[in-house]
Amino acid sequence: MKHAKTLMIQGTTSSAGKSVMVAALCRIFRQDGYKVAPFKSQNMALNSYVTAEGGEIGRAQVVQAEAAGIAPTVDMNPVLLKPTTDTGCQVIVLGKVERTISAREYYKYTPSLLKTVTEAFSRLSAAYDIVVIEGAGSPAEINLKDREIVNMRIAKMSNTPVLLVGDIDRGGVFASLVGTLELLEENEREFVKGLIINKFRGDVTLLESALDFLKERTGKPVLGVVPYFRDIRIAQEDSVYLDERPSNETTGDLEIAVIRLPHISNYDDFDPLEEEGCAVKYVTLRSELGNPRLIILPGTKSTVADLAHLRRSGLAAGILARAKAGTPVVGICGGYQMLGQKILDPQRVESKDTEVAGLGLLNVTTEFTAEKSTTQVTARVLADNGLLAGTKGQELTGYEIHMGKTRSEETSGAFQIIETPQGAADYTDGVISSSGMILGTYMHGIFHNDGFRQAFLNTLRDYWGLAQGKGDTIINKDREYDKLAELVRGSLNMPEIYRIMEAQI
């Protein structure tokens, strides 16, 4: 059986830049003529995506697959953990929900997942020239090392050389690199073949003495220093990015408030709005809401808990006040469920209560079921009023990830689903209020459709008496991946990385 060459990226911390580094290397190897695939055995993230076969995987592996020029599959992320509380998570195995479990129970359960992880990796290894593996968190979490299935255990299982990435923007990068290596077992340190410093701002020559120290202290070469960047648009793995994102990062005439729910998911739905020149801000407190031109309630892993948070924080009252004053509101997935009259939970999927009042902005009712809907969709716009004026008949692509079904009483249907990867379809998704100013849908990714996004935003601008946008912004992901590859290729010692990969372990 054919076996791919492999390379693994581990980090000294979460958010060190592992996901983006893997995406960059996937693009570089593809540019160099190799058939390459990403792999992350276990991912913990609320940003997820649905593959063509209807499996749910982490959004980061989708980005990496796009960079590699291939379609994402469940083998690229065989285990996905979606936190439901501070101590519990939903476990998704090969794209399907396996169970909901506490953190303590999960680590007793991980040994049973090793076979699934190994088989998924073997399938990729047989199909590709190179597999770039991503670790999670830090390999030196001493309380988890004997139970982890994503860092050094995977490097050993696949006999893969490891490059260790540290984030210099956080501070303490030299201590974190040295400390991580010190905490590894001797046989684990042998897998680490080089160090990478990520997110550097300034003159790299000022680091020369420190880089020499690293090599002397650890015996590992520093393979490059990658600059900090914000001008390359790559979807981020999870909401940790929002903590680091300046609140005034985007400016524009069209201010859009995205409510930052505690369990916010798939917030990359709104990246294209920033590309279009909108001032997108993520709102945590009612005092931050202000007077936006549009309010968006995004997806969430825990609709009932996050709805309760909105009420406790005063954000629910703020949203309702702005809606009463005429501010349009869009709800996507869990946000759509919140906009309804009530949420029924007879099986107690999310709540101890069997019925919870919604915000009452749409005349719909949601009932939770144990089964999760995960599918890619092609849709056609049904409505032609309010926020959807002028878009009737447009075709959109997107995907659905949700628990429960929503039924409408009197409100007009928004979209007609006409196709899934499994064939033709015919059902209504979402609703729009009679005023046209409140819109709800289960479809993620609607703003990634260029023509629809531009028409939607110009309708919004017209509603507020603002000048129309140019309507010529095209989201070109390939261009962004090429920019990322150029930056990283120019920052790393790629000949040495190829040599490390060729030698393997």
Protein Blocks (a to p, Z undefined) as FASTA:
>chain_A
ZZddddddddfbehiommmmmmmmmmmmmmnopacddddfbacdfbdcddfkopacdfkl
mmmmmmnopacdfklmmbacddfbfkbccddeehiafbdcdfklmmmmmmmmmmmmmmmm
mmmmmmpmbdcdddehjfklmklmmmgcklmmmmmmnopacdddddfkngoklmmmmmmm
mmpcfklmmmpgbdcdehiacjfklmmmmmmmmmmmnopacfbdcdddfkbccddfblml
mmmpcfklpgcfbdcdddddfklghklmmmmmmmnopacdddfbfklnmpafbdcddddf
blmlmmmmmmmnommmmmmmmmmnopacddehjlmmmmmmbdcdfkommbmbfbdcdehl
accdddddfbdcddddddddfbfghjlgokgoiacddddddedjdddfklccfbdcfbdf
kbccdddedjddfkopaccdfbehklmpmklmmmmmmmmmmmnopacdeklaccdfklmm
mmmmmmmmmmpcfklmmmmmmnmZZ
